Amino acid sequence: MHLKTLYIQDTADLFVLSSFAIAQPLFGLVLQNPGFLAARRSEPAEIGWVVASLSFGFPLVLALIEYVAGFFGSKVKRVLHGFLIAFLISLVLLPVSKRVAVVPGWAWCLISLLIGSVGACLYLKYRTPRWSLLFLFPSVFLFPLLFLSHEPIRKQVFGTGKAGATFSIPIGQPIPIVMVVFDEFPLSSLMDEREKIDQKHFPNFAALAQEAIWFRNASAVTDGTLNSVPSILCGLYPQPSLRLLPNARDYPLTLFTLLAATYRFHVQENNTRLCPQSLCQEEQQDPTFHRIRGWVQDLGVLYLYVVLPRKMTNWLPDISTSWRDFAPPGNPMGSDKREIIDYGELNKWINRPGEFTRFVDSIVPSAKPTLHFLHILLPHAPWEFLPSGKKYSLEATKLRGLLEDSDKRWDLWGSDHWAVAEAYQRHMLQICLVDRLFGTLITRLRSTGLYDQSLIIVVADHGCSFRINDSRRKATQSNFPDILNVPFFVKLPFQKEGRIDDANVETIDTLPTIAEVLKVKLPWKVDGFSALGPSSLRRSKKTFIAEQGEKLSFSSDLHGRVEAIRQKLELFSPGTERRDYFEMGPYRELLGLDAEEAGPIEDSAGQLELEHQGYLNSHDSQASLVLTHLTGRIRRPSNDRSQPLYLALAINGAIRAVTETYWSGREERFSVITPDWAYREGHNEVTGYAVLGSKGGIKLARFHTLKDTPQYRWGDPIRLDRSGNGSIYLGDGWSRRSEGDFTWSDGKRASLGIDHDSPPGTVLLRAKLMPYWVKKKVEHQRIRILVNRRFAGEWGIDRPGIQEKSLVIPAEFFSHSARTMITFELPDAVSPASLGIGPDVRELGLAVFWFSLVPQEHS
């Protein structure tokens, strides 16, 4: 065969197989989830670059590699081409594993590789100029053309639509408007047994209800942000069949464009772009390189979910709670699962309480009427925040209890009642945070004089449910009150007395209600009615349109929420104000008791291994993360899988949580949320007890707790490289992954927790480190060193590069209990993202190679 013809055929093989193995699956996945484009705020050039790279760039790189291999001989090129053909055929076959449940995932990978290898050999043996993959070459162009011609993509790339269209309509009463749209917020979470706002736990929402109109029977009209937030702002039922994106181009008729001629806009949106760019100042975009890198990483994660067998995707980042930034830049997806950075560290999910606070702090009075609008991803999962706003979990995105083997793996609860109960608990803790944050908003409005004169609207886009063997987010005949019924408050200007209105109101009534208060006529026909209008306009049924397009009808009476309220009240015991949502589970009468008071104690339970003990050895109540979500595994003499084991955990001697164990593969594990106030600074002792009930009362069997922190030997280096021993000593304030030779501090404080013998005398703290240094932006780093919360000294670093530092610490600074916490305060730590030089949101201060504590006589 002529050499030129051979090169053409080889190149065509790579382009065709790459289109079927890589480009087409990813194009299809993005088309099924158009919210991916809206969340990324994708520009046409970015989409074009990604399409060109998938369709032409990747196979072109493979072809160039083959071309270079040809310089080493035709045999080398032939072998490499055969390998690539086999690999691409295997990728085409791998997704079939999701429909071949009888074959284990690893076996299907081997089968795919075998078929790919045989297929490549046969193809290359019998390939001729007349019989080859060249006849499929048009697919290389067909797939991207079909993708770009699809309605959501076409409008995004080619800019059809009337983005930014505004109206010049007189507004009879131009008053300030404050509107907050919460996300995934069922009304039942706020309510007590009387179907009133639980004033004890949610005082700020209860206070608003006393001065506003509370539409207790209000309901969402769909189950996802993609359609729900636009429906609130435009007054129209969703039309999922149109595949609209939540941006101003696809939704030109909204509250923003209605008020454009008269109002100033103070708008903070999450995962939507409904306010036109001409009206709302765009947030600063990441540099193009970083945005494209984000595309590549997200598509890489999505592609692995497409091709890998379901059982082999557990190591991947969770993709259920966001549309973007699944694997942050620099994070190795193959690392330990607990090392994967959760969504709370990512763009649009970074520090959601901080996002709320930033919005509140930026509210200022204005001579021009202003719309203050916030859509916040709270109390939306991941549930990771204590009422204080601190994070409590390293595994926030893992929702235990959802069926992982189902096609609806991110939506359907299984039959493990305790897993669902724990998820409910985490949700309720985050609701407590939302109430606290909402209180800061009301305080700000009062202090600026805006509270009385403003129209205040509080609503949520949809709810969620916690019923076993039922959907978390999709409305069913059994859970629909939880999904539909959402908070909806309207406080009119200068309103002082509140009332409850049980009329049949839907979230699409929000815009008409605002229009009535402002005395403005809507210039387009809406499906909603003013919630303040006459009862004759009320609907007899509730309409709900699922994201998939199914139109459902429900009774206008949502009293089915009583079941969810009852479930909540049965799950969480009454107690003091701060303890309620920590007190749950079997044998909760043990909570608060010293273990010795709870009953007879035996030493026969087995072994308990507590994960992340480094945090417990150096607990810092001032840190941004206080690890109160305790997880681990147990080993007991009798591995009876038929019944869960009731496990009580004592923190510093007092029982603070009771949970049920569960089986994960061959491991018996536990997971429990403990109260943050139960921990003391520095070291905390956690002991596990099996709770054994009998006719004679309760007995406890103590577990032997396996320690993961060995005793430190004076003078030994604590190495923070990838294979070093540092991870067992690190507490809060460190990046959860090594950069290779060192580990970055992350935040304004970082701590070490060590067990040790009494020091023989003065101790020399030594460290090899490198400051985070950006010319003209970060030109120094200050490090204050505290030993057991006592100030020991300070390092000032005024030059870049690797260097060694030391500090003499008196012996009396070290703990008499032979456990010491060393804290490094880093006031100059800063994130690259905040400086506009990259997407990294970690607050970097120091890169540390090693520490050591050397008795001075040995130094």
N, C-alpha and C positions, 0 to 999 in steps of 0.2 A: 504494500500500500504506500502511496506517495507520502513523504514525510509531512508535507503541508496539510494534506487531507487528514492525516492522523492527528495532527495538532488541533485541527478544526473539530474533529469528532470528539476528541478528549475534552476540549473546552465546552462543547455542547453538552456532553454528559454531565459535567459539573454544574453548569447553569440549570439544566432541566431538573436534575435530582435535588439540587439545592432549593429550587422553587417549590417542589413538592414536600421536601423534608423540613424546610425552615420558613420560607417566606409565607406560603399559603396558610399554615397553621397559625402563625402569629397575626396575619391579616384577619383571619376569621375570628380569633380571640378578641382583637380590638373592636371589631364590628359588633360582637356580642356584648361588649362592655364599653359603650361610648363614653361613659363617665371617666374613663381613663384619660381621654383627651382633654376633657374639661378640667379635671383635677390638675393635670400637668400644665394647664394654661398654654397649650401648644400653639405656636405660631406656624403659619403656612410653610415657611422655609424649613423649620424643624421636621415637620411631617414629611415634606419632600425629601429631605436628607435621609430620614429613616427608611422611607420606601425605597429610595435608590440604593441604599446600603444593603438592605435585605435582599432585594431582587438582583442587583448587579454587583455591588461591592464585595460581598462575601464570596460568591463564586469566582469573581475576578482575582481575589487574593489567592484562592486555591489554585487557580490556573497559573498564576505567576510563580507560586511555589513549585508547581510541576515543571514549569519552564526552566527554573533555576536547577531543579534536579536533573534535567536533561543534560546539563553540562558534565554531570558525573557518569554519564552513559545512558544509553537507551534502556538498559535493563533496570537501572535504578528508577527511571521515570515510569516504566511499565509497572513495577511493583508498587510504587507510590500511588499511581492512578488506580490500581486494583484495590488498594487499601481504602482510598477515599470513596470509591464507588460502593464498596462493601459497607463502609460506615454510614453513608447517606441512605442506602437502602434500609439499613437497620433503624435509622431515625424515622423513616417513613412507616416502618412496621411497629415501632414501640407503642404508639398510642392505642393500638388494638388491645393491649394488655388490660385496659380499663373495661373491656367488654369480655375478657376471657378470665373470669374470676377463679376458675378451677386451677389455673396455672400460677404458681407463686411468682412474685415480681422478679426475683433474681433469676429464676428459670426462664422467664420470658425474655429477659435481657440476653441470656445465652442463646436462646432459640433465635432471636432476632439477628444476633451477630452471625450465627451459623447460616441462617437463610441468606443474610446479606453477603456473606463470603461465597457461598455456593452460587448465588445469583450473579455476583460480580465475575466469578470465574467463567460461568457459562456464557454470560453476555460478552465478555471480552474475547472468548474463544470463537463465538459464532458471529460476532459483529462484522458487518460489511458496509460499504458505502450506501447500499440500498436498504439495509436493515440495521437501524440504530436509533438511538434516542433523539436524533436530529429532527425527526418528524414531530416531536413534542416541543420543539424549541419555541413555538408561538406562546406556550404557557408562561414563559419567562416574562413576556410583556402583558399577557392576558390577566394574570393575577393582580399585578399592581394597578392596571387600568380598572378592573372591577372594583378594587378597593377604593380607588380615588373617585370613582363614579357613584359610590354609595352615598346616600343623601347626607348623613352627618359629616362625613369626611369631605365631600364636595363643597359643602357650605363653609367648612372650616378652612379649606385650602384656597378656594376660589372667591370666598368673600361675598356670596350672595346673601341677600337679606338686608334689613334696614337697621343695622346696629347703630344706636345713638339717635334714633328718631325721637323727637320730643314734641310736646304740645304747649301751646300758649293759651291756656285756659284760665279764666279768672277764678281765684280761690276766695270764697266768701269769708273764711275764718282761718287765715294763715298762722297757725300756732306751732310751737315746737312739737316735734314727734320723737318719742323714744320707743324703738321697737326692737325686741330681742326674740330671736327664733332659736329655741333650743333644739337639740337633736336626739332622737331616740329616748323619749321621755314619756312614759305612761303615767296618766293622772293618778292611778291607784297607788303609786309609790308615795304620793304626798298625803294620802288620806288615812283617817283613823276609822274606828268602828262605827262612827256616826256619819260617815261619808263627808266629813268636814276636813279642812286642812289640819294636819297634826301640828298643833301650835307648839308643842314641846320640842319637837325635833326640827321643825321647819318654820321657825318664828318669822322669818322675813317674807315668805310666801303667804303665811297666815295674816301678817300685818297688811300686805297688799290687798288680800281678799276683804279686809274690813273697810277698805276705802275705795274699792273698785267693783266693777261688775264681773262676777266670776261665772262664766258660761260652763257650768259643770257637765253639761251633756255634749260639749264640743267634740268633734271627731275629725281625724285626718282623712284625706281622700285617697291616699296612696301610701305605699310602704317603703319608699326609698327617697333619699335626698335628690336624686337625679330629676325627679318629677315633682316632689312635694314642695320644695322651696319655691320653684317657679309658680306653682299653683297658688300658693299663698300670696305672692306678689302680683299676680296678674288676674286673679279672681276666676280662673277657668279650670275646668276639670282636666286632668292630664290626658294626653293622647300618645301613649307609648308607641303606637304603630308608626308615628312620624319620626321616631328616633331623634328627637330634639336634644340638643345639648344645653345645659343650664348656663347659657351666656346671653349677652345682650343682642347678639345677631339672631339667634333662634327665638328669643322672647323680646321683641321690641316694645311690647305694650306691658309696662309694669308700673309699680308705684314710683319708681325712679323717673321714668320718662313723663309720667303724669305731673310730677311736681317740678320738673326741670326749670321751667320759666320763673319760678317764684322762690324756690328753696335752695339753701346751701346744703351740701351733703357731707356727712361724717359717717363713712360706711366701712365696715370690716366684714368681708365675706370669707367663708371657708369652702373650698372646693366648688365654688360657683363664680361666675363673672357676669351677674345679671345687671349690675350697674354699669352703664356705658362708660367707656374710657374718657369720653369728653366731659362727663359729669363727675366721676369719681377718680381721684388721682390714683394711678396705678402704683402698686407696691414695687419696690426695686426688684428687677429681675436678676436672676443669677446670670453670670457670663454665659455666652452661647456654648462654650466648651463644656461647662459643668451641666448645663441643661441637657445637652446631647449625651453626656456621660450618664446622666440620670435615666434618659430613655434607654440606653443600652443595658444598664443594670436591671431596670424594671422588666424589659422585654426578656432578658436572660432568665429572670426568676419565673416569669409567666411561661416561657418556653419549657423550662424543666418540669413545671406542673403539667404541661400538655403531654410531654413525651414519656416521662418516667411512670412506672407502675405506681399506683396509689400508695402502696405500703412503703415505697422508697422515697416519699416526699416529706417525711417527718422532719428531716434536718433543714428543710427550706424555711425561710421566713413566712409568717402567716400573711395571707393576702385577703383576709376576710373583713378587715376593719378599715381599709383605705383603698384608694384607687391609684396610689403612686408611692414611690420611695420605699419599695419592699425591702431592698437591701441597700443600706446607705453606703456612700463612697468609702472604699477602703475596708469594708467589712468582709472578711472571708466567709463565704456562705458554707464552706465545709467545716467550720469550726464547731466546737461544742455547742449544743443547742442553747445552753444558758448564756452563751456569749453573744448571741445575735441581738443587736440593738433593737429594742422594741419601738413601737410607733410613737411613743411619747417623746422620742429623741429626734423625730423626723419633721420635715417641713410640713406645716399645717397641722401637725400633731405635737409639735414641740411645745412643751410647757403650756398646755391649754389653760390652766388657771392664770398663767402670766399673760396669755393673749386676752383673756377677759379683763384682767387688771389694766392692761395697756389701753384697752378701749375705754374703760371707766375713767382713767386718768386723763384721757384726751378730750373728754367732754367739757366744753367751755360755753358760756353764754355768748350769744351773737345777736347783733342788731337785726340781722336777716333771719327769717324763720329757717330752722335747721331740722333735717331728718338725721337723727342719730340711729343708725341701723347696725345690728350685730347678728350674724349667724355664727354660733359657736358649736363646736363638736363636743358638747357636753349635754347630758351625762353619758353620751355615747360610749360604747365599748371602744378600746380596751378600758376596763375598770381597774384603775391603778393608783387612785388618789385617796388618801385619808381625808376626813373633813378639814384638816388643817391645810391641805394642798400639797402635802409631802407625798412622794411616791413610797409605796411599801412593798413592791414586788419586782423581782428580776425576770419574771415570766408573765408579764401582764397580758400579752397577746394570746396566750394559750388558754382557750376557753374549754376547760375539761367538761365533759358531759355531752358535747355535740357529737353526733354520729359521724365518725371519720370515714366510714366505708360507704356512706350514702352519696348519691349524686347531689344531694342537698347537704353536703357535709358541713357547710358553714351556717346552716339554718335550723336543722332539726335536732331538738333535744332527744336524748335517749331515755332509757328507763332507770338510770342511776339517780335516784332521788336526791342523794347527798351531794353529788356533783352539781346538780341544778340549784340546790339550796345554797351552796357556796357561791355560785355565780350570782344568785339573787342578793346575797349578803354584800358582795363586792359592788354590785349596782347600787344598793342602798347607801353604802358609805360614800359613793360618789354623788348621790343625790344630796347628802348632807353638805358636801362641799359646794354644790351648786347653790344651795340656799345661802350659805355663807357669802359666796361671791355676789349673789343677787343683792344681799344686804349692803355690800359696798357700793353697788350701783345706786340704790335708793339713797344712801347717805350722801353720795356725790351729787345727786340731783337736788337734794335738799340744801346742801351747802352752796350750790351755785344758783339757787333760787329758781331752778327749772322744774322742780317736782310739782308744785301747785299749778303752774300755767301750762304744763305739757299734756299732750295725749300720750298715754303710756300703753303700749300693746305688748303683751307677753304671750307667746304661743310656741308650740312645738310641732315639728314636721310630721312625726309619727311616734308610736310607742314601741314596746317590745314585751315579750311574754316569757314567763318562767314556769311552764307546765310540762311535766314529763311526757315523753312521746308526742310532743306537739312542736309546732314551729316557733322559733324565736322571733322572727320578723314578718313572716308571711301570714296574712289573715286567714283563719280557718273558722269553721262553724263553732268551734269550742273556745278559741282564744281571741276572737275578734274584739271583745271589749278592751283587752289589753293593748292591742295594736292601734285601734281607732281612737280610743278615748285619751285626749291629751289636754294639758293645761291651756287655758285660753282666758286671759284677763284683759279687761279694757278699763283703764282709769281715765275718766273724762277730765278736762281742765277744771280745776277748783272743786272737784268732787271730794266730799268728806265722808259720806256714808256708803258703805258697800252693800251689795245684795247678791244673792245667788239666783241665777236664771237657768232653768233646766230646759229651755227651748231647744229644738233640734237645730243646732248650729254646726257648720262645717268650716274647715280652715279656709276654704275658698271664699268665705264671707268676710275675711279680714279686710281685703281691699275695699269692698263696698261700705264696710263699717267706717273705715278711715275717711272715705269720700263723704259720707253723711256728716261726720263731725266737722270736716273742713268746709262743708257746704260747696262742694264741687261736683259737677256732673261728669260722670265717666264718659269719655269719647269713644269707647268701644263696648260692645255687648259682652256682659260677663255672665257666668253661670251662678255666681253667688248672690246673696242678698245681704243687706245690712242687718247685723245681729241686733241693732237697735230699732229695727223697723216693726211694722204691725205683725201680729201673730198669723194673720191670714196668708202671709207669704211663706210660712213655715212648710217644710217638706214633710211628707208622711213617712218617708223611708230615708235611710242613710245610704249614700252611694260611695262605693270604694272601688278604685281601679288599680289592680295589681300592676307591678312593674312589667310583667309579661303581657299585659294588655287585657286580662280577664276582668270583666265588669261584674261586680258583686253588689248585692243589695241586702241590707241588714235592717232590723227593726230600729226605729228611732229611739227606743228605750235601751240605754246601755247599762242597766242595773246589773248586768252580768259581771261588772267589775267587782261586785261584792265578793265573789269567789276569790279573786286575786287579793283583795284586802284581807279576807279571812286567812288565806294562805300566808300572807305576810305576818299577820298578828300571831298566828300559831307558831311560826318559825322563830320569831324573835321575842324573847321574854321581856317583860317590863323590868325596868331597873333605873339606875341613875341616868341622867341626861346623856352622859358621854358613853355609857356602856351598852345601850340597847342593841345596837347592830353588831356588837361583838359577842353578845350572849345568845347562843343558839346551840341546837343540837341535843343529843341524848345526855342524860345525867347532868343537865346544866345546874342542878343544885350544888354540884361540886365547885362551881366557879367562885373564886375568891377565897376558898379554904386553903389553909396550909395542907400539904399532902398528908402530914401525920394526923391531921384532924379528920381526914376524909374517911378513914377506915383502916382496917388491918392491911399491912404492906408486906408482900412477899418479894423475893428477889429471883423470880423464876420466869419472867416474861420473855426474855431473849435479848437480842441486840437491836439498838436503834442507831441509825446513822443519819445525822442531821446535816443537810447541805448548807453551804455558804456560812460556815461557822466563823469565818474571819469577820463578818459583819457583827456577830454577836460578841466577839472578843473586843471589839472597839466601837461600841454603839455611841453615836454622836447625835443627840437630839436636835442639833442645829443644822445637820446635814440635809441636803435636798432629798435624799433617799434614806428612809429608816426601815430596815428590813424587818417587817412584822408578818410577812407572808412566809411561814415556815413550811418547808417541804423536806422530804427524806424518804428513807426506806427502813423497813424493819425485817428482822429474821427471828422467827419464834419456833419453838420445838414442834408445834403442831401447825402445819400449814393448811388449815381448813379453809378452802375457798367458798364453802357454801354460805358462810355468814361473815359479815364484816366484823372486824375487831374494833371495839370502842377504845379510843386512845385519848387519855388526858395528858396535857402538856403543862408542866409547872415551870414558871419563869421565876427564878430566884426564890424558889421554895413554895410559891403560891400557884394554885391551879388557875390558869387563865383561859384555857380553851379545851373543849372536848370535841373530837371529830371521829369520823369513821375511816378506816383504811380501805384501800381499793387495790385491785390487781392490775398491773401493767406488764403484760408478758409474763415472765416468771418472777417478777418482783412484787412484793407487797409494799405499797407506798402510802404516804399520807400527805395531805395538804390542808393548811388551816391558816386563817387570818387571826392574828392576836392583837390586842390593844396596844397602841404605841405608848400609853402612859404606864404600862407594866414594866418597862425597861429602865434600867439605870445607866448612867454614863459609864463608858468603858466596858468591862467584862460582864456578861450575863450568863447565868447558868440555866440551861434548859434540860429538864428531866422528863422522860416519858413514862407513863403508867398504863398498863392494860386495865380497863375497868371491868370488873367481873361482878355481875349481879347474882344474888342468890336470895333464898327465903330469909336468911339471917341478915341481909343487908348488902351493902356494897363492900367489895374488897378490891384492893389495888395490887397489881403485880408490877414491880419496877423493871424497866428495861435498862440494860447496861448501855450507856451512850458511848459510841465510838468517837473518839476525838480525832479531828482532822488537822489539828494544829499541834505539831510536836513541840517539845520544850526547846527553846532557843539556847544554843551554846555560845557563850560569850566569844566574840571575835569572828564567828562565822559570817560570811557574806550572805545577805538576803538578796538574791539575784532576781531581777525583774525582766530578764530576757524570756524568749518564748519557751525555752526548756528549763527555766530556772525554778527555784523553790519559792519565789516571792508571792505567788498567788495565795498561798495558805496563810500569809500574814496580812494581806491587804484588807483594809476595811473599806469604808465609803470614800468616794472621791477619786477613784482611779478608773481609767478606761478599762472596759471589761475585756480587752484584748491587748496582746503585746504587739509592738511594731517590729519585732525581730530581736534586736539587742536591748531594747528598753521598753518602758511603759510610760505613757503620758498620765499626768494628773488630769483630772476632769472636774473643774469646779473651783470654788474659792477655798475649799478645805479638803485635805486628804489625810488619811489616818492609817497607822499600822497597829496591830494588836499582837503582842508577843507574850508567851509564857517563859519564865526564866527562873534561875536560882538567884539568890540574893547577890548583888554585885559585890565583888571584893573591895571596891573603892570607887573612886571617880571613874566615870565612863566617857569614852570619846566616841561621839557619833560621827561617822564618816559617810560620805556619799559621793558617788560619781554621777554627775547629772549634766543636763544641757537645758538652758532656758528656752522657752518659746520666744522667738525674736523675729520681729518684722521691722525692717529699717523704716524709720520715721513714724512708725505707728506703735511699736512695742520695743522700747529700748532699755528696759530694766525689768527685773523681777525681784520683788521682796518676798522673803519667806520667814514667817514667824514660827518658831518651834515651841510646841507645848508638850510637856511630859506629864501625863495624868492631870491635864488641864491646868498645869502650872507653867507660867512662861519661863522658858529655859534660855532663849536667845534668839538672834535673828541673823539671817544671811541676806546680804544685798548683792545682787548680781548685775553688773553694769557692762558686761561684754558678752557677745554670743559665743557659741562653741562649747565643746565638751570640757568640763572642768571638775575638780574635786573640791569638796567643802568639808569642814569639820566643825564640831562644837563640843566643848567640855561640859558634861552634865554631872552635877553632884549626885552622890549615891542616894541621898535622902529623897530625891525626886522619884525614885522607882518604888513601885507599889510593894507594900509589905505582904500582900497576898500573892506575890510572885507573878502578877499579871500587870502589864503596862500598856497604856495606849499613848502612842506618839502621834501628835497632830501637827500637820503643816498647814498654816494659813497662807493663802496665796491671793492677796488682794488685787494683784495685777493680771491675774489669769483672764484670758479673753478668747472668744471663739473666732476662728477665721471667717465664719459666715457674717458675724456682726461687723467685721472690717471690710467686707465686700471682696475678699480675696479667695473665696472658695465656699463650698457647700457644707463644710464640716461645722457642726453646731456644738462640738465639745468645747468647753472652756479650758484652754490649754495654758499651763503655767510652767511645768517642769517635765522633762523627759528624764527618767531615772534609770540608770543602769544597775546600780547596786547600792545597798546600805550595809553598814556593819556597826556593831556596838562593841567596842574594844575596851576592856579594863585598861586604864591609862598606863599602868605599869608594864603592859604588854604592847603598847602602841609604838 
